[in-house]
């Protein structure tokens, strides 16, 4: 069964890179450039969520959306990988309950390894 990854990234060029990386590995990828409502994430049944911490123009930052999602839907075990170039990104990821954190810029092979591990 094809794995489905949601990528929430406000930079359209980086979003396109994510889509290319994952689709070359036969993952179905949904790209959003603004943070959706937590209900959308829960209803769609993704296998992995990757989101930037800073989402310009969005209602939520990635860490806020992660925290709300984890609190509102504790039975939903969809793993969340937060990404950021910010120096305190790992702290923000830990505080909001993210399953994993990666610094930007990222290594493609490392991203694929972590994504695969998170999806099981």
TACOR-V136727 format. One record per backbone hydrogen bond with DSSP energy under -0.5 kcal/mol. NH is the residue of the N-H (numbers start at 1). CO is the residue of the C=O. If there is no record, write none. Layout:
nh->[NH/NH]
co->[CO/CO]
This chain:
nh->[5/5/6/7/7/8/8/9/9/12/15/16/17/18/19/20/21/22/23/24/25/25/26/27/28/30/32/40/41/42/43/44/45/45/46/47/48/49/50/51/52/53/55/56/58/62/65/66/67/68/69/70/71/72/73/74/76/77/79/81/82/82/83/84/89/92/93/94/95/96/97/97/98/99/100/102/104/111/112/113/114/115/116/117/118/119/120]
co->[3/28/48/5/30/6/50/7/32/10/11/12/13/14/15/16/17/18/19/20/21/22/23/22/3/5/7/37/37/38/39/40/41/42/41/4/4/79/6/81/8/83/53/54/55/53/61/62/63/64/65/66/67/68/69/71/73/75/47/49/80/100/51/102/86/88/89/90/91/92/93/94/93/80/80/82/84/107/108/109/110/111/112/113/114/115/116]
